[in-house]
């Protein structure tokens, strides 16, 4: 499995952007390409989630710079997983194109440039062990994608290993949290994924996350959200 940046992607037809299923010349393989958008505040663990999705360390994390997020602009990395799932009796590959954003929502024109076919999955990243409310998150999502954003969104709570050390039960965590986070978890149709950041192997902690994202995309028939460019963020 090869890891590709946006620059190298243009030189490899096999990693061209596809929406839904397609066949490539190499043995007529079925390939599902999904565009994923990571959104989260500073130090939320957003880049770590991106690394889990691509099964590597391509996205720079801010572990060495407390309180500072190294991401200053959108970054796109992609990875192809061969024989990731079966569809209609045939082995199918999964190509993930993951866009990591700065600690704010990307401008529509930039997002459209990176994902001209739209965004299949929005991954909202919130750090579970810190009290933080982003009351504008839903407003921004609706401005960029319209009301259907909820059907394409998954909430990832990071650093849940800290909660376990503090004695919290994960299944009870959201019932004890603030109204905005509990409401957000109930509103997004992709559900909630609890991410353990103590695991040193992104490929291991990323597999169940990739499977949950794939199920969400399948419920939407692998259709993408259209980026609305006539908005001001």
C-alpha positions in Angstrom: 0.0 0.0 0.0 1.5 3.3 -1.1 1.0 6.7 0.6 0.6 9.6 -1.8 0.6 13.3 -1.4 -1.5 15.6 -3.6 1.5 16.3 -5.7 2.4 12.7 -6.4 -1.3 11.8 -7.0 -1.4 13.7 -10.3 1.4 11.6 -11.8 -0.4 8.3 -11.2 -3.6 7.5 -13.0 -4.4 4.7 -10.6 -4.9 7.3 -7.9 -7.0 9.6 -9.9 -10.1 10.9 -8.2 -13.2 8.7 -8.6 -16.6 8.9 -7.1 -18.3 5.6 -6.4 -17.1 2.4 -8.1 -14.9 2.2 -11.2 -12.7 -0.4 -12.9 -9.0 0.1 -13.6 -6.8 -1.5 -16.2 -4.9 -3.6 -13.8 -7.0 -6.7 -13.9 -10.2 -4.7 -14.1 -10.2 -4.2 -10.3 -13.2 -2.6 -8.6 -12.1 0.6 -6.7 -14.2 2.7 -4.4 -12.8 6.2 -4.0 -14.0 8.3 -1.0 -13.1 11.9 -0.2 -12.9 12.5 3.6 -12.9 15.9 5.3 -11.3 16.2 8.8 -12.6 19.1 10.9 -11.6 19.9 14.4 -10.2 22.6 16.7 -6.5 23.1 17.6 -5.0 20.1 19.4 -8.2 18.0 18.9 -6.2 15.1 17.5 -7.4 15.8 14.0 -4.1 14.9 12.3 -3.8 11.7 14.4 -7.2 10.7 13.1 -5.9 11.3 9.5 -2.9 9.1 10.2 -5.2 6.4 11.5 -7.2 6.5 8.3 -4.2 6.3 6.0 -2.4 3.8 8.3 0.8 5.9 8.5 2.4 9.0 9.8 1.9 11.3 6.8 0.0 14.1 8.7 2.1 16.1 11.1 0.8 16.1 14.6 1.4 18.7 17.3 2.5 16.5 20.1 5.9 18.2 20.3 4.4 21.7 20.4 1.8 22.0 23.2 -1.0 24.3 22.4 0.0 24.9 18.8 -1.4 23.1 15.8 1.1 22.7 13.0 -1.5 22.7 10.3 -1.8 26.1 8.6 -3.5 25.0 5.4 -5.3 22.1 4.0 -3.3 19.0 3.3 -4.4 16.0 1.2 -3.0 12.5 1.4 -4.4 9.3 -0.1 -4.0 5.6 0.4 -5.3 2.6 -1.4 -6.3 -0.5 0.5 -6.4 -3.6 -1.8 -9.2 -6.2 -1.2 -10.6 -4.1 1.6 -14.2 -5.4 1.2 -16.4 -7.5 -1.0 -19.2 -6.1 -3.3 -21.5 -8.4 -5.3 -19.1 -11.3 -4.7 -16.0 -9.5 -6.0 -13.0 -8.2 -4.1 -12.9 -4.4 -4.1 -10.2 -1.9 -3.3 -10.7 1.2 -1.1 -9.0 4.5 -2.0 -9.2 7.1 0.7 -8.4 10.7 0.0 -8.1 12.4 3.3 -8.2 16.2 3.6 -6.8 17.6 6.9 -7.9 21.2 7.5 -6.5 24.0 9.7 -8.2 24.6 13.1 -11.0 26.3 11.2 -13.4 25.3 8.3 -11.7 25.5 4.9 -12.9 28.1 2.4 -15.3 26.6 -0.2 -13.1 27.4 -3.2 -10.1 25.6 -1.7 -12.2 22.6 -0.7 -13.7 22.5 -4.2 -10.2 22.5 -5.7 -9.2 19.5 -3.6 -12.5 17.6 -3.9 -14.1 18.7 -7.2 -16.5 15.7 -7.0 -17.6 16.7 -3.5 -17.1 15.2 0.0 -18.3 11.7 0.9 -17.7 11.8 4.6 -17.2 14.6 7.1 -15.2 13.5 10.2 -15.8 15.9 13.1 -12.9 15.5 15.6 -13.4 16.5 19.3 -10.9 15.8 22.1 -12.8 13.9 24.8 -10.5 14.7 27.7 -10.8 18.5 27.3 -13.9 20.7 27.9 -14.5 22.6 24.7 -17.6 23.8 22.8 -17.6 24.7 19.2 -21.1 26.1 18.9 -20.5 27.2 15.3 -19.6 23.7 14.0 -23.1 22.8 12.8 -23.6 26.3 11.3 -20.4 26.0 9.3 -21.2 22.5 8.1 -24.7 23.6 6.9 -23.2 26.6 5.1 -20.7 24.4 3.2 -22.9 21.4 2.4 -26.5 22.2 3.2 -28.8 20.2 5.5 -27.7 16.8 4.2 -24.3 17.2 6.0 -25.7 15.2 9.0 -26.2 12.1 6.8 -22.6 12.1 5.8 -21.0 12.9 9.2 -19.2 10.8 11.8 -18.1 12.2 15.2 -14.7 11.0 16.5 -13.8 11.5 20.1 -10.0 11.3 20.6 -7.8 10.6 23.6 -10.4 8.4 25.1 -7.6 6.4 26.7 -7.3 9.4 29.1 -11.0 8.9 30.1 -10.4 5.2 30.9 -7.4 6.2 33.1 -9.7 8.6 34.9 -12.3 5.9 35.6 -14.9 6.9 33.0 -17.0 4.3 31.2 -17.1 5.2 27.5 -20.7 4.2 27.1 -21.7 6.6 29.8 -19.4 9.5 28.8 -21.8 11.3 26.5 -24.6 11.3 29.0 -22.4 13.2 31.4 -21.1 15.7 28.8 -22.3 19.1 27.8 -25.5 19.6 25.8 -23.8 20.6 22.6 -21.6 17.5 22.4 -24.5 15.2 23.3 -26.7 16.9 20.8 -24.1 16.6 18.1 -23.5 12.9 18.7 -27.3 12.3 18.3 -27.6 14.4 15.2 -24.9 12.9 13.0 -25.9 9.7 11.3 -22.5 8.2 11.3 -22.5 7.8 15.0 -19.6 8.2 17.4 -16.1 6.5 17.2 -14.0 6.4 20.4 -10.3 6.6 19.5 -7.6 5.4 21.8 -4.5 7.5 21.1 -2.2 5.3 23.2 -1.9 2.9 20.4 1.4 3.4 18.5 0.3 1.7 15.3 -2.1 3.9 13.2 -2.9 0.9 10.9 -4.3 -1.0 13.9 -6.4 1.7 15.4 -7.5 2.9 11.9 -9.0 -0.4 10.7 -12.3 -0.2 12.7 -12.6 3.5 11.9 -12.3 2.8 8.2 -14.9 0.1 8.4 -17.3 2.5 10.2 -16.8 5.1 7.6 -17.4 2.6 4.8 -20.7 1.5 6.3 -21.8 5.2 6.5 -20.9 5.8 2.9 -22.7 2.7 1.8 -25.9 3.9 3.6 -25.6 7.0 1.4 -25.0 4.8 -1.7 -21.5 6.3 -1.9 -22.8 9.7 -3.0 -20.9 12.8 -2.2 -22.0 16.1 -0.8 -21.7 19.1 -3.1 -19.6 22.0 -1.9 -21.6 25.2 -1.9 -19.2 28.0 -3.0 -21.6 30.9 -2.6 -21.0 31.1 1.2 -18.7 33.2 3.4 -16.9 31.6 6.3 
